């Protein structure tokens, strides 16, 4: 979950675009790195208010098992698997290799974990 609401981000973006504050002053006021404000402004300029909406993807257990099986069957890296399965954040896949056969035995999706059989 985002620390800031869409409204907070929009107010920050408008404050910058209207010349009221700099990236750094907005970041300091909000207690965040100014690079977050730079990102919000860029998203807003490219996508409008929709760019400031947090997007979450909930993956089914079946989908996660498909990714796990793909990793086992092909030996692909988590980056390759993310590209193959159109997962926007490759860091969402955590892989732990265990055993002499070096097969993937555990995949973690945030707090979700699934053990291979």
C-alpha positions in Angstrom: 0.0 0.0 0.0 1.2 3.5 -0.8 2.2 5.8 1.9 0.5 8.7 0.1 -3.0 8.9 -1.3 -3.7 9.8 -4.9 -4.9 13.2 -3.6 -1.6 13.8 -1.7 0.4 13.0 -4.9 -1.9 15.2 -7.0 -1.4 18.2 -4.6 2.3 17.7 -4.7 2.3 17.5 -8.5 0.2 20.7 -8.9 2.4 22.5 -6.4 5.4 21.7 -8.5 3.8 22.4 -11.9 2.3 25.7 -10.7 5.8 26.8 -9.6 4.9 27.0 -5.9 7.6 24.6 -4.7 10.6 22.7 -6.0 10.9 18.9 -6.1 13.2 19.1 -3.1 11.0 21.3 -1.0 8.0 19.1 -1.7 10.0 16.0 -0.8 11.2 17.6 2.4 7.7 18.8 3.4 6.3 15.3 2.8 9.3 13.5 4.4 10.3 11.6 1.2 13.1 11.7 -1.3 12.6 14.3 -4.0 13.0 11.6 -6.7 9.5 10.3 -5.7 8.1 13.7 -6.6 10.0 13.7 -9.9 8.4 10.3 -10.6 4.9 11.5 -9.7 5.2 14.6 -12.0 6.5 12.4 -14.9 3.7 9.9 -14.4 1.1 12.7 -14.2 2.5 14.4 -17.4 2.4 11.1 -19.3 -0.8 9.6 -18.0 -2.8 12.3 -16.2 -4.3 11.5 -12.8 -4.5 7.8 -13.8 -0.7 7.7 -13.6 -0.9 8.4 -9.8 -3.1 5.4 -9.1 -1.4 2.5 -7.4 -1.8 -0.6 -9.5 -1.7 -4.0 -7.8 -1.8 -7.3 -9.5 -3.1 -10.3 -7.6 -1.7 -13.6 -9.0 -3.6 -16.8 -8.5 -2.0 -19.8 -6.9 -2.3 -21.6 -10.3 -0.4 -18.7 -12.0 2.3 -18.8 -9.4 2.6 -22.6 -9.9 2.9 -22.1 -13.6 5.8 -19.7 -13.0 7.4 -22.1 -10.6 7.1 -25.0 -13.1 8.4 -22.8 -15.9 11.5 -21.9 -13.8 12.0 -25.6 -13.0 11.5 -26.9 -16.6 13.5 -24.2 -18.4 16.1 -23.1 -16.0 15.1 -19.5 -16.8 16.1 -16.7 -14.5 13.4 -14.7 -12.6 13.9 -11.9 -15.1 13.3 -14.2 -18.0 10.2 -15.6 -16.2 8.9 -12.2 -15.5 9.2 -11.2 -19.2 7.7 -14.5 -20.3 4.7 -14.2 -18.0 4.3 -10.4 -18.4 5.0 -9.7 -14.7 5.6 -6.0 -14.4 7.9 -6.2 -11.4 10.5 -9.0 -11.8 11.5 -8.4 -8.1 8.1 -9.8 -7.2 9.6 -13.3 -7.9 12.0 -14.6 -5.3 13.7 -17.8 -6.1 15.6 -20.1 -3.8 17.6 -23.0 -5.2 18.0 -25.9 -2.9 19.5 -29.4 -3.4 22.1 -31.0 -5.5 19.9 -31.0 -8.6 19.7 -27.2 -8.4 16.0 -27.2 -9.1 13.9 -24.3 -7.9 12.3 -25.5 -4.7 10.7 -22.3 -3.4 9.2 -19.3 -5.0 8.0 -16.4 -2.9 5.7 -13.6 -4.0 5.9 -11.1 -1.2 4.5 -13.0 1.8 3.2 -15.8 -0.4 5.3 -19.0 -0.6 4.8 -22.2 -2.5 6.9 -25.2 -2.3 7.6 -27.4 -5.3 6.8 -31.0 -5.1 
